[in-house]
Amino acid sequence: VLSVGKGSSYQSRFIILQYQGQDIKKDPIVLVGKGVTFDSGGLDTKPHPAGLDMKMDMSGGAAVIAAILAAENLKVKKNIMALIPAVENMPSGDSMRPGDIIRMMDGTNVEIGHTDAEGRLILADALTFAKSFKPEYVIDVATLTGAAMVALGERASAFFTDNEDLSQKVGALSEKTGDYMWRLPLWDEYAQEIESTHGDIANIRTKGSAGVGGAITAALFLKHFARDYKNIWMHIDIAPKMTAVFDEQLAKGAIGSPVRLLIELIRINK
C-alpha cells in the first residue's frame, strides 16, 4: 500500500469498517475493496484518454462500503468487515519504479513489471490483513483489469473462486440482481506466467504472448495472498462494469456494481 501511494502528495489510508449483526463470536464475512482514488498509471503513465475515468478506480472500495451500509440498513444478521486500502497512484521522483522489488505484508517479494498493475498490490496486503479476523468468507472487489473487459465486454463482471457452491449462488444472483457476472478459471497452468526472475512473484505476466489472459493472471496473483483461505475466497473484477453502457437506463458515471449482488449473497449465505 505504501509503495503504490508514495508518489502522491496525499497520504495513503487503510479504511476499516465493522458491522455486527450477530454474536461477536461469529466469524465475519470480510469484504475487500480496491480504493485507488486516482490512477495515472504511475511512472508507466496511462495514455490519453485512458485516464479520464480513473477517478472511478476506487469503485471496488465504494462498493464494499455501500454493501456494509446496506447491511446495516437492512439489519442483516451477519458480522461483516470492510477493508479498503486507499491510495493515489501518481508519478513523481518518489514513485514506485518498474523493476523495483517490494516486500509485501506477508513477506512475499514482488517484482514490479509495470506500475499500472498497482491495484493487485494494495489488495494483496488487505487480503493478508483479513486473516486476522478469522473470516467465514473473503470477497474482494476491484476495477482490476482491462483484460476482463476484453474477455466479457461491458455488460458483465468477471469472478473467480474455487468454491463451487459459492459460484452457483453468484451465478443465480447475477440474473436476479442484474449485476451480471461470469466465472473465469483459476487454473494452475496460468500461474507460471507471473513467475519472477528476481522476486517470488511478478505483478504482471512475464511469460507467454503479450496482452492475453491478464484478468486470470491478476486473479492468480491475488490467490497467492489468499492461499490460506482454501475455498472461502472470491475475487470480482468489476472493470467491465465501472460505468454504464450507452443503452442502459442509468446515469452517466459509476453505477454501483456489484452492491446488489453482494448484499443478497451475504443475506442468503448460511
Secondary structure by P-SEA (a helix, b strand, c coil): cccccccccbbbbbbbbbbbccccccccbbbbbbbccccccccccccccccccccccaaaaaaaaaaaaaaaaacccbbbbbbbbbbbbccccccccccbbbbcccbbbbbbccccccaaaaaaaaaaaaccccccbbbbbccccccccccccccbbbbbbccaaaaaaaaaaaaacccbbbbbbbccccccccccccccccccccccccccaaaaaaaaaaaaaaccccccbbbbbcccccccccccccccccccccaaaaaaaaaacc
